[in-house]
Amino acid sequence: MTNGVQTAAAGGAASASWRDYLEMTKPRVVLLMLLCALVGMMLARPDLPPADLVLFGLLGIALVAGSAAAVNHIADAAIDARMARTRNRPVAKGRVKPFAGYVFAALLGMAGMIVLLRWVNPLTAWLNLASWIGYGLIYTLYLKRATPQNIVIGGLFGAAPPLFGWTAVTGSIEPGGLVLLLIIFVWTPPHFWALALERRADYEQVDVPMLPITHGDDYTRRHTLYYTIGLCLASLLPFAVGTSGLLYLFGAALLGGVFLHYALALKRRKQGAAMATFRYSIIYLMALFLVLLADHYLLTALPALPRGLDNVS
C-alpha cells in the first residue's frame, strides 16, 4: 500500500493549501453525518439539550470523522489517481504527501477524542474510536478490496452518527438511537450501488470488487430495489416504536415513495437513472431526518397528537 501511495503522489509539484487538507476530511460527507448526529441529540430528550454539549459533541464527532476520511484519502491514493472522479484529490495528485497526511489525520483524531472525553462522555468517545477503526482501517484497508459486500458491512461504521448524537446526550445506548442507526445502515447500499453502476468502468479499472463488477448490473439493480424497499420499511420504525408521530409517518412514506420511483427506474434501465438515484438518496436522508426533527418538536409542543401505532385508532 505504501508504495502505491508514494507512486500516486510522486508526480505532484504543487504545495498543499488549507483547502487540500479540508478536502481530505470529506466535508460534505461530514456535514451530512453531523446533521444525523444533531437529530440524534435532539430526539434523545423531550427538551433541548444543553448548547455546550451539542457544540462539543458535534465538534468531536466532526474531528474524528474527518480524521478517518483523511486516512481513507491516503490509503486510496493509488486507486484515486486512476479514477476520473477522484484523480484530483490532494494525496492522489501529490499536493499532500502521505506523511503530512498521516500527521494531519492523527492530530484531528486525537483532538476529537480529547473533546469527546473531556466535554461529552467516554461512551461517545469510544464509539467514535470504534467507528474510526472500522472505516479508516477495516473498511478502507481490507473490506473495500476484499468483498462485493464491502458497502453493506462497511456501512455499519458510517451509520453510527445518530447513535453518537444520542449517546452524547444520554450517556447510554438506547433503542431510539439504534433505530436511527438502522435506517442509515439500510440506506447505504442503494446509495452507493447507484453510484457504482454509474462509475462501473472506474471501479473495474482499479480492481475494486463493487457489486456491478462481481455480480453484474442486473443483479445490482435488483438488489438496489430490494434494499430500497427495506429502507422504506425501516424508515417507519420511529413511528412504530412511538418515538415519532403522524407528520413523520406521512413524510417518511412520501420520501420513501419517491425513492422507490427512482429505484424502479434504475431497475428498468432508464437513461440517467443511476446518478438520479444517487443524488436523490442524499436528499432523501437529509429530508427524512429533518422531518423527524420537525415531528419531534411538534409532538413536544402538542403532546396530545398521536404518537406511534398504539395511539392511532
MARDOKOL-654599 format. One line per 10 residues: number of its first residue (from 1); their letters; for each residue x, y, z of N, C-alpha, C. Coordinates in nm, 2 decimals, decimal comma, m for minus. Atoms other than C-alpha are relative to their C-alpha. Layout:
<nodes>
NUM	A	X/Y/Z/X/Y/Z/X/Y/Z; ...
</nodes>
This chain:
<nodes>
1	MTNGVQTAAA	0,08/m0,12/0,00/0,00/0,00/0,00/0,09/0,13/0,00; m0,09/m0,12/m0,01/0,28/0,25/0,09/0,06/0,03/m0,13; m0,06/m0,02/0,13/0,45/0,20/m0,25/m0,10/0,06/m0,09; 0,10/m0,05/0,09/0,12/0,27/m0,42/m0,03/0,14/0,03; 0,03/m0,14/m0,04/0,06/0,59/m0,22/0,12/0,08/m0,05; m0,11/m0,08/0,04/0,41/0,71/m0,29/0,01/0,02/m0,15; 0,00/m0,01/0,14/0,38/0,63/m0,66/m0,11/0,10/m0,05; 0,11/m0,09/0,04/0,05/0,82/m0,68/0,04/0,14/0,03; m0,04/m0,14/m0,04/0,20/1,12/m0,50/0,12/0,05/m0,07; m0,13/m0,04/0,05/0,53/1,13/m0,68/0,00/0,11/m0,10
11	GGAASASWRD	m0,01/m0,10/0,11/0,43/1,35/m0,97/m0,05/0,13/0,05; 0,06/m0,13/m0,04/0,27/1,63/m0,76/0,11/0,10/0,03; m0,09/m0,10/m0,03/0,47/1,95/m0,76/m0,05/0,11/0,08; 0,06/m0,12/m0,07/0,22/2,20/m0,62/0,00/m0,03/0,15; 0,00/0,02/m0,14/0,24/2,26/m0,25/m0,15/0,00/0,05; 0,14/0,01/m0,05/m0,07/2,19/m0,03/m0,05/0,13/0,06; 0,07/m0,11/m0,06/m0,31/2,46/0,07/m0,10/m0,05/0,11; 0,10/0,04/m0,10/m0,56/2,46/0,36/m0,12/m0,06/m0,07; 0,12/0,06/0,07/m0,83/2,37/0,10/0,03/m0,15/m0,03; m0,03/0,14/0,02/m0,64/2,05/0,03/m0,02/m0,08/0,12
21	YLEMTKPRVV	0,02/0,07/m0,12/m0,64/1,95/0,39/m0,15/m0,01/0,03; 0,15/0,01/m0,02/m1,01/2,04/0,42/m0,06/m0,10/m0,09; 0,06/0,10/0,09/m1,09/1,83/0,11/0,03/m0,14/0,05; m0,03/0,14/m0,05/m0,92/1,53/0,28/m0,10/m0,04/0,11; 0,10/0,03/m0,11/m1,18/1,55/0,56/m0,14/m0,04/m0,06; 0,13/0,02/0,07/m1,46/1,50/0,30/m0,11/0,08/0,07; 0,09/m0,09/m0,08/m1,65/1,80/0,44/m0,15/m0,02/m0,03; 0,14/0,02/0,03/m1,98/1,73/0,25/m0,06/m0,12/0,07; 0,04/0,12/m0,07/m2,00/1,38/0,39/m0,01/0,02/0,15; 0,00/m0,03/m0,15/m1,91/1,50/0,74/m0,12/0,09/0,04
31	LLMLLCALVG	0,11/m0,08/m0,03/m2,18/1,77/0,72/m0,13/m0,08/0,01; 0,12/0,08/0,00/m2,44/1,51/0,64/0,00/m0,09/0,13; m0,01/0,07/m0,12/m2,31/1,30/0,93/m0,04/0,08/0,12; 0,03/m0,09/m0,11/m2,34/1,60/1,16/m0,14/0,03/0,01; 0,15/m0,02/0,00/m2,70/1,66/1,06/m0,06/m0,12/0,07; 0,06/0,12/m0,06/m2,78/1,30/1,15/0,04/m0,01/0,15; m0,04/0,00/m0,14/m2,58/1,33/1,48/m0,09/0,10/0,08; 0,08/m0,10/m0,06/m2,77/1,65/1,56/m0,14/m0,05/0,03; 0,14/0,06/m0,02/m3,11/1,48/1,51/0,00/m0,10/0,11; m0,01/0,10/m0,11/m2,99/1,20/1,73/0,00/0,07/0,14
41	MMLARPDLPP	m0,01/m0,08/m0,12/m2,91/1,46/2,00/m0,14/0,05/0,04; 0,12/m0,07/m0,03/m3,24/1,64/1,97/m0,11/m0,10/0,04; 0,10/0,10/m0,02/m3,45/1,32/1,97/0,02/m0,07/0,13; m0,03/0,08/m0,12/m3,28/1,18/2,28/m0,07/0,05/0,12; 0,07/m0,06/m0,11/m3,47/1,41/2,51/m0,11/0,09/m0,04; 0,11/m0,08/0,05/m3,80/1,60/2,50/0,03/0,15/m0,01; m0,04/m0,14/0,01/m3,64/1,94/2,57/0,13/0,01/m0,08; m0,13/m0,03/0,07/m3,34/2,10/2,40/0,12/m0,04/0,09; m0,12/0,03/m0,08/m3,01/1,95/2,51/0,09/0,13/0,02; m0,08/m0,12/m0,03/m2,75/2,20/2,66/0,08/0,03/m0,13
51	ADLVLFGLLG	m0,07/m0,05/0,12/m2,59/2,41/2,39/0,14/m0,04/m0,01; m0,14/0,04/0,00/m2,24/2,34/2,50/0,02/m0,15/m0,03; m0,01/0,14/0,03/m2,30/1,97/2,49/m0,02/m0,03/m0,15; 0,02/0,01/0,15/m2,43/2,00/2,13/0,12/0,04/m0,07; m0,12/m0,05/0,07/m2,14/2,21/2,03/0,12/m0,09/0,01; m0,12/0,09/m0,01/m1,87/1,99/2,17/m0,02/m0,14/m0,06; 0,03/0,13/0,06/m2,04/1,67/2,06/0,02/0,01/m0,15; m0,02/m0,01/0,15/m2,06/1,79/1,70/0,14/0,02/m0,04; m0,14/m0,03/0,03/m1,71/1,92/1,71/0,08/m0,13/0,01; m0,07/0,12/m0,01/m1,57/1,60/1,84/m0,03/m0,11/m0,10
61	IALVAGSAAA	0,04/0,10/0,10/m1,77/1,38/1,60/0,06/0,04/m0,13; m0,05/m0,05/0,13/m1,66/1,60/1,31/0,15/m0,02/m0,01; m0,14/0,02/0,01/m1,29/1,58/1,40/0,04/m0,14/m0,02; m0,03/0,14/0,01/m1,29/1,21/1,44/m0,03/m0,05/m0,14; 0,04/0,04/0,13/m1,48/1,16/1,12/0,09/0,06/m0,11; m0,09/m0,06/0,10/m1,25/1,40/0,93/0,13/m0,07/0,00; m0,13/0,08/m0,01/m0,95/1,20/1,06/m0,01/m0,13/m0,08; 0,02/0,13/0,07/m1,09/0,87/0,93/m0,01/0,03/m0,15; 0,01/m0,03/0,14/m1,17/1,04/0,59/0,14/0,03/m0,05; m0,13/m0,03/0,04/m0,81/1,17/0,57/0,08/m0,13/m0,02
71	VNHIADAAID	m0,07/0,12/0,01/m0,67/0,82/0,63/m0,05/m0,07/m0,13; 0,05/0,06/0,12/m0,90/0,70/0,35/0,06/0,06/m0,12; m0,06/m0,07/0,12/m0,76/0,96/0,11/0,14/m0,06/m0,02; m0,14/0,04/0,01/m0,40/0,84/0,19/0,00/m0,15/m0,05; 0,00/0,14/0,03/m0,48/0,47/0,17/m0,04/m0,03/m0,14; 0,06/0,02/0,14/m0,67/0,50/m0,16/0,06/0,09/m0,10; m0,06/m0,09/0,10/m0,43/0,74/m0,33/0,03/m0,06/m0,13; m0,04/0,07/0,12/m0,31/0,49/m0,58/m0,12/m0,03/m0,09; 0,13/0,03/0,07/m0,67/0,39/m0,67/m0,06/0,13/m0,05; 0,06/m0,13/0,04/m0,79/0,75/m0,67/0,07/0,06/m0,12
81	ARMARTRNRP	m0,07/m0,06/0,11/m0,52/0,86/m0,91/m0,04/m0,06/m0,14; 0,04/0,07/0,12/m0,66/0,61/m1,17/m0,15/0,02/m0,04; 0,15/m0,02/0,02/m1,03/0,71/m1,14/m0,03/0,14/m0,03; 0,03/m0,14/0,05/m1,18/1,01/m1,32/m0,06/0,08/0,11; 0,07/m0,07/m0,10/m1,40/1,10/m1,02/0,09/0,05/0,11; m0,08/m0,03/m0,12/m1,11/1,11/m0,77/0,15/0,04/m0,03; m0,14/m0,01/0,04/m0,79/1,17/m0,97/0,06/0,13/0,05; m0,05/m0,13/m0,04/m0,76/1,53/m0,85/0,00/0,02/0,15; 0,00/m0,01/m0,15/m0,78/1,45/m0,48/0,15/0,04/0,04; m0,13/m0,05/m0,04/m0,49/1,61/m0,28/0,11/m0,10/0,01
91	VAKGRVKPFA	m0,11/0,09/m0,01/m0,29/1,30/m0,20/0,02/m0,07/m0,13; m0,01/0,06/0,13/m0,36/1,13/m0,53/0,08/0,09/m0,10; m0,07/m0,09/0,09/m0,23/1,44/m0,71/0,13/0,04/0,05; m0,14/m0,02/m0,06/0,07/1,47/m0,48/0,01/0,14/0,07; m0,01/m0,13/m0,07/m0,02/1,81/m0,33/0,02/m0,02/0,15; m0,02/0,04/m0,14/m0,03/1,64/0,02/0,07/m0,13/0,00; m0,08/0,12/m0,01/0,24/1,39/0,09/m0,06/m0,09/0,11; 0,05/0,10/m0,09/0,15/1,07/0,28/0,03/0,03/0,15; m0,04/m0,03/m0,14/0,35/1,16/0,59/m0,08/0,12/0,06; 0,08/m0,11/m0,05/0,19/1,50/0,62/m0,15/m0,03/0,02
101	GYVFAALLGM	0,14/0,04/m0,02/m0,15/1,35/0,57/m0,02/m0,08/0,12; 0,02/0,08/m0,12/m0,10/1,09/0,84/0,01/0,09/0,13; m0,02/m0,10/m0,11/0,02/1,37/1,08/m0,13/0,07/0,02; 0,12/m0,08/0,00/m0,29/1,57/0,99/m0,11/m0,09/0,06; 0,10/0,09/m0,04/m0,52/1,27/1,04/0,01/m0,03/0,15; m0,02/0,03/m0,14/m0,36/1,19/1,38/m0,04/0,11/0,09; 0,03/m0,12/m0,08/m0,39/1,54/1,51/m0,15/0,02/0,01; 0,15/m0,02/0,00/m0,76/1,56/1,40/m0,06/m0,11/0,10; 0,06/0,11/m0,08/m0,84/1,22/1,56/0,03/0,02/0,15; m0,03/m0,02/m0,14/m0,66/1,30/1,89/m0,08/0,11/0,05
111	AGMIVLLRWV	0,08/m0,12/m0,04/m0,83/1,64/1,91/m0,14/m0,04/0,02; 0,14/0,04/m0,01/m1,17/1,48/1,85/m0,02/m0,08/0,12; 0,01/0,08/m0,12/m1,11/1,22/2,12/0,01/0,08/0,13; m0,01/m0,09/m0,12/m1,00/1,48/2,37/m0,13/0,07/0,02; 0,13/m0,08/m0,01/m1,31/1,69/2,30/m0,11/m0,09/0,06; 0,11/0,09/m0,04/m1,54/1,39/2,34/0,02/m0,05/0,14; m0,03/0,05/m0,13/m1,37/1,25/2,65/m0,01/0,11/0,11; 0,00/m0,11/m0,10/m1,34/1,59/2,82/m0,13/0,07/0,02; 0,12/m0,09/m0,01/m1,66/1,77/2,74/m0,13/m0,08/m0,04; 0,13/0,08/0,04/m1,91/1,49/2,62/m0,01/m0,11/0,10
121	NPLTAWLNLA	0,00/0,12/m0,09/m1,88/1,14/2,77/0,09/m0,11/m0,06; m0,09/0,11/0,05/m1,65/0,83/2,74/m0,07/m0,09/m0,10; 0,06/0,09/0,09/m1,91/0,62/2,57/0,00/0,05/m0,14; 0,00/m0,06/0,13/m1,95/0,86/2,28/0,14/0,00/m0,06; m0,14/0,00/0,05/m1,57/0,89/2,26/0,04/m0,14/m0,05; m0,04/0,14/0,04/m1,51/0,51/2,24/m0,08/m0,05/m0,12; 0,07/0,04/0,12/m1,79/0,46/1,99/0,05/0,07/m0,12; m0,06/m0,07/0,11/m1,63/0,72/1,77/0,13/m0,06/m0,04; m0,12/0,07/0,02/m1,30/0,55/1,81/m0,02/m0,13/m0,08; 0,04/0,12/0,07/m1,46/0,22/1,71/m0,04/0,02/m0,14
131	SWIGYGLIYT	0,04/m0,03/0,13/m1,61/0,38/1,41/0,12/0,04/m0,09; m0,12/m0,04/0,07/m1,28/0,53/1,31/0,08/m0,12/m0,04; m0,07/0,13/0,03/m1,11/0,19/1,33/m0,08/m0,07/m0,11; 0,08/0,07/0,10/m1,40/0,04/1,13/0,01/0,06/m0,14; 0,00/m0,06/0,13/m1,40/0,29/0,85/0,15/0,02/m0,05; m0,13/m0,03/0,04/m1,04/0,41/0,85/0,09/m0,11/m0,03; m0,09/0,12/0,02/m0,88/0,07/0,88/m0,07/m0,12/m0,06; 0,06/0,13/0,05/m1,11/m0,23/0,84/m0,06/0,02/m0,13; 0,06/m0,02/0,14/m1,32/m0,09/0,55/0,10/0,04/m0,10; m0,09/m0,06/0,10/m1,05/0,12/0,38/0,11/m0,10/m0,04
141	LYLKRATPQN	m0,12/0,08/0,03/m0,76/m0,13/0,41/m0,04/m0,14/m0,04; 0,03/0,14/0,03/m0,95/m0,46/0,38/m0,13/m0,02/m0,07; 0,13/0,04/0,06/m1,32/m0,48/0,31/m0,02/0,06/m0,14; 0,02/m0,06/0,13/m1,32/m0,24/0,02/0,06/m0,08/m0,12; m0,07/0,07/0,10/m1,08/m0,46/m0,17/m0,03/m0,15/0,01; 0,01/0,14/m0,02/m1,19/m0,80/m0,04/m0,14/m0,06/m0,04; 0,13/0,06/0,02/m1,57/m0,84/m0,10/m0,09/0,09/m0,06; 0,11/m0,08/0,05/m1,86/m0,71/m0,30/m0,10/0,05/0,10; 0,09/m0,04/m0,11/m2,04/m0,68/0,03/0,07/0,11/0,08; m0,08/m0,11/m0,08/m1,79/m0,40/0,13/m0,09/0,11/0,05
151	IVIGGLFGAA	0,09/m0,11/m0,04/m2,06/m0,14/0,13/m0,10/m0,04/0,11; 0,10/0,05/m0,10/m2,31/m0,35/0,33/0,07/m0,01/0,13; m0,07/0,02/m0,13/m2,06/m0,45/0,60/0,06/0,13/0,05; m0,06/m0,13/m0,04/m1,87/m0,12/0,60/m0,10/0,11/0,03; 0,10/m0,10/m0,03/m2,20/0,07/0,61/m0,03/0,02/0,14; 0,02/m0,01/m0,14/m2,23/m0,01/0,97/0,08/0,11/0,07; m0,09/m0,10/m0,06/m1,94/0,22/1,05/m0,05/0,14/m0,03; 0,05/m0,13/0,04/m2,09/0,51/0,86/m0,14/0,03/0,04; 0,14/m0,02/m0,04/m2,44/0,46/1,00/m0,01/0,05/0,14; 0,00/m0,02/m0,15/m2,34/0,54/1,36/m0,02/0,15/0,04
161	PPLFGWTAVT	0,01/m0,14/m0,05/m2,36/0,93/1,37/m0,13/0,03/0,09; 0,11/m0,03/m0,08/m2,72/0,95/1,50/0,01/m0,07/0,14; m0,02/0,06/m0,13/m2,63/0,70/1,77/0,10/0,07/0,08; m0,09/m0,09/m0,07/m2,33/0,92/1,86/m0,07/0,11/0,06; 0,07/m0,11/m0,06/m2,56/1,21/1,90/m0,09/m0,04/0,12; 0,09/0,05/m0,11/m2,80/1,00/2,11/0,08/m0,02/0,13; m0,08/0,03/m0,11/m2,52/0,88/2,34/0,06/0,12/0,06; m0,06/m0,13/m0,05/m2,37/1,23/2,37/m0,09/0,06/0,10; 0,09/m0,06/m0,09/m2,69/1,34/2,54/m0,04/m0,09/0,11; 0,05/0,09/m0,10/m2,80/1,03/2,73/0,11/m0,07/0,07
171	GSIEPGGLVL	m0,10/0,08/m0,06/m2,47/0,86/2,80/m0,02/m0,15/0,00; 0,03/0,14/0,01/m2,62/0,53/2,71/m0,05/m0,04/m0,14; 0,06/0,05/0,12/m2,72/0,31/2,41/m0,14/m0,04/0,02; 0,14/0,02/m0,02/m3,09/0,31/2,37/m0,07/m0,04/m0,13; 0,06/0,04/0,12/m3,34/0,17/2,12/m0,03/0,11/m0,10; 0,02/m0,11/0,10/m3,42/0,51/1,97/0,12/0,03/m0,08; m0,12/m0,03/0,08/m3,06/0,57/1,87/0,03/m0,12/m0,09; m0,03/0,12/0,09/m3,03/0,21/1,73/m0,09/0,00/m0,12; 0,09/m0,01/0,12/m3,34/0,27/1,51/0,06/0,09/m0,10; m0,05/m0,09/0,09/m3,18/0,57/1,36/0,13/m0,05/m0,07
181	LLIIFVWTPP	m0,11/0,06/0,06/m2,86/0,38/1,30/m0,04/m0,10/m0,11; 0,05/0,10/0,09/m3,06/0,10/1,13/m0,04/0,07/m0,13; 0,05/m0,07/0,12/m3,22/0,35/0,89/0,12/0,03/m0,09; m0,11/m0,03/0,08/m2,88/0,47/0,77/0,08/m0,12/m0,05; m0,06/0,13/0,04/m2,74/0,12/0,76/m0,07/m0,06/m0,13; 0,07/0,05/0,11/m3,01/0,01/0,52/0,00/0,10/m0,12; m0,01/m0,10/0,11/m2,99/0,34/0,32/0,13/m0,01/m0,08; m0,13/0,00/0,06/m2,62/0,29/0,25/0,02/m0,08/m0,13; m0,02/0,07/0,12/m2,62/0,01/m0,01/m0,07/0,06/m0,13; 0,06/m0,06/0,12/m2,88/0,17/m0,25/0,07/0,13/m0,04
191	HFWALALERR	m0,07/m0,13/0,03/m2,70/0,50/m0,22/0,13/m0,03/m0,07; m0,13/0,02/0,06/m2,35/0,36/m0,31/m0,01/m0,09/m0,12; 0,01/0,09/0,12/m2,46/0,09/m0,56/m0,05/0,08/m0,12; 0,05/m0,09/0,11/m2,64/0,36/m0,77/0,13/0,07/m0,06; m0,13/m0,06/0,05/m2,30/0,54/m0,79/0,09/m0,10/m0,06; m0,08/0,10/0,05/m2,12/0,22/m0,85/m0,04/m0,04/m0,14; 0,05/0,03/0,13/m2,34/0,15/m1,15/0,04/0,10/m0,10; m0,04/m0,11/0,08/m2,26/0,49/m1,29/0,15/0,00/m0,03; m0,14/m0,01/0,01/m1,89/0,46/m1,22/0,06/m0,14/m0,02; m0,05/0,14/0,01/m1,85/0,09/m1,30/0,13/m0,01/m0,07
201	ADYEQVDVPM	m0,13/0,01/0,07/m1,57/0,14/m1,55/0,12/0,04/0,08; m0,11/m0,04/m0,09/m1,36/0,33/m1,29/0,03/m0,11/0,10; m0,03/0,10/m0,10/m1,40/0,06/m1,03/0,06/m0,13/m0,06; m0,06/0,12/0,07/m1,33/m0,22/m1,29/0,14/0,02/m0,03; m0,14/m0,03/0,04/m1,01/m0,04/m1,39/0,09/m0,02/0,12; m0,08/0,01/m0,11/m0,88/m0,04/m1,04/m0,02/m0,13/0,09; 0,02/0,13/m0,07/m1,00/m0,39/m0,94/m0,06/0,01/0,14; 0,08/0,00/m0,12/m1,23/m0,29/m0,66/m0,12/m0,08/m0,02; 0,11/0,09/0,03/m1,49/m0,56/m0,63/m0,14/0,05/0,04; 0,13/m0,05/m0,02/m1,80/m0,35/m0,64/m0,10/m0,09/m0,06
211	LPITHGDDYT	0,11/0,10/0,03/m2,13/m0,54/m0,68/m0,02/0,00/m0,16; 0,02/0,01/0,14/m2,18/m0,44/m1,05/0,10/m0,08/m0,08; m0,11/0,07/0,07/m1,84/m0,59/m1,14/m0,01/m0,15/0,03; 0,00/0,14/m0,03/m1,87/m0,91/m0,95/m0,13/m0,08/m0,03; 0,13/0,07/0,02/m2,24/m0,99/m1,00/m0,08/0,06/m0,12; 0,07/m0,05/0,11/m2,34/m0,78/m1,29/m0,10/0,12/0,03; 0,09/m0,12/m0,02/m2,56/m0,47/m1,35/m0,14/m0,04/0,04; 0,13/0,04/m0,03/m2,89/m0,65/m1,34/m0,02/m0,04/0,15; 0,00/0,04/m0,14/m2,82/m0,81/m1,01/0,01/0,12/0,10; m0,01/m0,12/m0,09/m2,71/m0,48/m0,86/m0,13/0,08/0,00
221	RRHTLYYTIG	0,12/m0,08/0,01/m3,02/m0,30/m0,99/m0,11/m0,07/0,08; 0,11/0,07/m0,08/m3,25/m0,57/m0,83/0,03/0,02/0,14; m0,03/m0,01/m0,14/m3,07/m0,56/m0,50/m0,01/0,15/0,05; 0,03/m0,14/m0,04/m3,08/m0,18/m0,50/m0,15/0,02/0,03; 0,15/m0,01/m0,02/m3,46/m0,21/m0,53/m0,03/m0,07/0,13; 0,03/0,07/m0,13/m3,47/m0,47/m0,25/0,04/0,08/0,12; m0,04/m0,08/m0,11/m3,27/m0,25/m0,02/m0,08/0,13/0,02; 0,08/m0,12/0,00/m3,48/0,05/m0,11/m0,14/m0,03/0,07; 0,13/0,05/m0,07/m3,80/m0,15/m0,01/0,03/m0,01/0,15; m0,04/0,01/m0,14/m3,62/m0,24/0,31/0,02/0,13/0,07
231	LCLASLLPFA	m0,02/m0,13/m0,06/m3,53/0,12/0,37/m0,14/0,06/0,03; 0,13/m0,06/m0,02/m3,89/0,23/0,33/m0,07/m0,06/0,12; 0,05/0,06/m0,12/m3,99/m0,02/0,59/0,07/0,04/0,13; m0,08/m0,04/m0,12/m3,71/0,06/0,83/m0,03/0,15/0,04; 0,02/m0,14/m0,03/m3,79/0,43/0,80/m0,13/0,02/0,08; 0,13/m0,01/m0,07/m4,14/0,36/0,95/0,02/m0,04/0,15; m0,02/0,05/m0,13/m3,98/0,22/1,27/m0,02/0,11/0,11; 0,02/m0,10/m0,10/m3,96/0,55/1,46/m0,15/0,02/0,04; 0,14/m0,01/m0,03/m4,34/0,58/1,43/m0,05/m0,13/0,07; 0,04/0,13/m0,05/m4,39/0,21/1,50/0,03/m0,02/0,15
241	VGTSGLLYLF	m0,04/0,01/m0,14/m4,20/0,23/1,83/m0,04/0,12/0,09; 0,06/m0,11/m0,08/m4,37/0,55/1,94/0,09/0,12/0,02; m0,09/m0,12/m0,02/m4,08/0,80/1,91/m0,03/0,11/m0,10; 0,04/m0,11/0,10/m4,25/1,00/1,62/m0,15/m0,01/m0,02; 0,14/m0,01/0,02/m4,59/1,10/1,51/m0,04/0,00/m0,14; 0,06/0,01/0,14/m4,81/1,14/1,20/0,08/0,08/m0,10; m0,07/m0,08/0,09/m4,61/1,42/1,05/0,12/m0,08/m0,06; m0,12/0,08/0,05/m4,30/1,19/1,03/m0,05/m0,12/m0,08; 0,05/0,11/0,07/m4,51/0,90/0,92/m0,03/0,04/m0,15; 0,03/m0,04/0,14/m4,65/1,09/0,62/0,12/0,04/m0,08
251	GAALLGGVFL	m0,12/m0,05/0,07/m4,31/1,25/0,54/0,08/m0,12/m0,04; m0,08/0,12/0,04/m4,13/0,91/0,55/m0,06/m0,08/m0,11; 0,07/0,07/0,11/m4,40/0,75/0,33/0,02/0,07/m0,13; m0,02/m0,08/0,12/m4,37/1,03/0,08/0,14/m0,01/m0,06; m0,14/0,00/0,04/m3,99/1,04/0,07/0,03/m0,14/m0,05; m0,03/0,14/0,04/m3,98/0,66/0,05/m0,06/m0,04/m0,13; 0,07/0,03/0,12/m4,23/0,65/m0,23/0,08/0,06/m0,12; m0,08/m0,05/0,11/m4,01/0,88/m0,44/0,13/m0,08/m0,02; m0,12/0,08/0,01/m3,70/0,67/m0,36/m0,04/m0,13/m0,08; 0,04/0,12/0,07/m3,89/0,36/m0,48/m0,02/0,03/m0,15
261	HYALALKRRK	0,02/m0,04/0,14/m3,98/0,55/m0,80/0,14/0,00/m0,07; m0,14/0,00/0,05/m3,60/0,61/m0,86/0,05/m0,14/m0,01; m0,06/0,14/0,00/m3,51/0,25/m0,77/m0,07/m0,08/m0,11; 0,07/0,08/0,10/m3,77/0,11/m1,01/0,05/0,05/m0,14; m0,05/m0,05/0,13/m3,65/0,34/m1,29/0,14/m0,05/m0,02; m0,13/0,06/0,01/m3,30/0,21/m1,22/m0,01/m0,14/m0,04; 0,01/0,14/0,04/m3,41/m0,15/m1,24/m0,05/m0,01/m0,15; 0,04/0,00/0,14/m3,58/m0,07/m1,57/0,10/0,06/m0,10; m0,11/m0,05/0,08/m3,26/0,07/m1,70/m0,03/0,14/m0,07; 0,03/m0,13/0,06/m3,40/0,42/m1,77/0,13/0,09/m0,01
271	QGAAMATFRY	m0,12/m0,09/0,02/m3,14/0,67/m1,90/0,02/0,09/0,11; m0,04/m0,09/m0,10/m2,96/0,86/m1,63/m0,05/m0,04/0,14; 0,06/0,03/m0,13/m3,14/0,67/m1,35/0,10/m0,02/0,11; m0,10/0,03/m0,10/m2,82/0,57/m1,17/0,04/0,13/0,08; m0,04/m0,12/m0,06/m2,70/0,92/m1,10/m0,12/0,07/0,07; 0,12/m0,06/m0,06/m3,05/1,04/m1,04/m0,04/m0,06/0,14; 0,03/0,07/m0,12/m3,10/0,77/m0,78/0,11/0,04/0,11; m0,11/m0,03/m0,10/m2,76/0,85/m0,61/m0,03/0,14/0,05; 0,02/m0,14/m0,05/m2,84/1,23/m0,59/m0,12/0,00/0,09; 0,12/m0,01/m0,08/m3,19/1,17/m0,46/0,02/m0,07/0,14
281	SIIYLMALFL	m0,02/0,07/m0,13/m3,06/0,93/m0,19/0,06/0,10/0,10; m0,05/m0,10/m0,09/m2,87/1,22/m0,04/m0,11/0,09/0,05; 0,11/m0,09/m0,04/m3,17/1,45/m0,05/m0,09/m0,08/0,09; 0,09/0,08/m0,09/m3,38/1,17/0,10/0,05/m0,01/0,14; m0,05/0,02/m0,14/m3,16/1,11/0,40/m0,01/0,14/0,08; 0,01/m0,14/m0,07/m3,14/1,49/0,48/m0,14/0,03/0,03; 0,14/m0,04/m0,02/m3,51/1,54/0,43/m0,06/m0,09/0,11; 0,06/0,09/m0,10/m3,60/1,23/0,64/0,03/0,04/0,14; m0,04/m0,04/m0,14/m3,40/1,34/0,94/m0,05/0,14/0,04; 0,06/m0,13/m0,03/m3,53/1,70/0,91/m0,14/m0,02/0,04
291	VLLADHYLLT	0,14/0,03/m0,04/m3,89/1,57/0,91/m0,01/m0,06/0,13; 0,00/0,07/m0,13/m3,81/1,35/1,20/0,02/0,11/0,11; m0,03/m0,11/m0,10/m3,67/1,66/1,39/m0,12/0,09/0,01; 0,12/m0,08/m0,01/m3,97/1,87/1,30/m0,12/m0,07/0,07; 0,11/0,08/m0,07/m4,21/1,60/1,41/0,02/m0,01/0,15; m0,03/0,01/m0,14/m4,03/1,56/1,74/m0,04/0,13/0,08; 0,03/m0,13/m0,07/m4,07/1,93/1,83/m0,15/0,03/m0,01; 0,14/m0,02/0,01/m4,43/1,93/1,71/m0,07/m0,08/0,11; 0,06/0,09/m0,10/m4,51/1,64/1,94/0,03/0,06/0,14; m0,03/m0,06/m0,12/m4,33/1,82/2,22/m0,09/0,12/0,03
301	ALPALPRGLD	0,08/m0,12/m0,01/m4,53/2,14/2,16/m0,15/m0,04/0,02; 0,14/0,05/0,00/m4,86/1,94/2,11/0,00/m0,14/0,05; m0,02/0,14/m0,04/m4,83/1,63/2,33/m0,13/m0,08/m0,02; 0,13/0,08/0,02/m5,20/1,53/2,26/0,00/m0,07/m0,14; 0,00/0,06/0,13/m5,11/1,44/1,90/0,04/m0,15/0,01; m0,03/0,15/0,00/m5,09/1,06/1,82/0,15/m0,02/m0,02; m0,14/0,04/0,01/m4,75/0,91/1,87/0,00/m0,16/0,00; m0,02/0,15/0,01/m4,69/0,55/1,74/m0,13/m0,07/m0,03; 0,11/0,08/0,05/m4,92/0,27/1,63/m0,11/m0,01/0,11; 0,10/0,02/m0,11/m5,08/0,23/1,98/m0,10/0,11/0,02
311	NVS	0,09/m0,12/m0,02/m5,23/0,58/1,97/m0,08/0,03/m0,13; 0,08/m0,03/0,12/m5,38/0,56/1,62/m0,11/m0,10/m0,01; 0,12/0,09/0,01/m5,73/0,42/1,61/m0,04/m0,03/m0,14
</nodes>
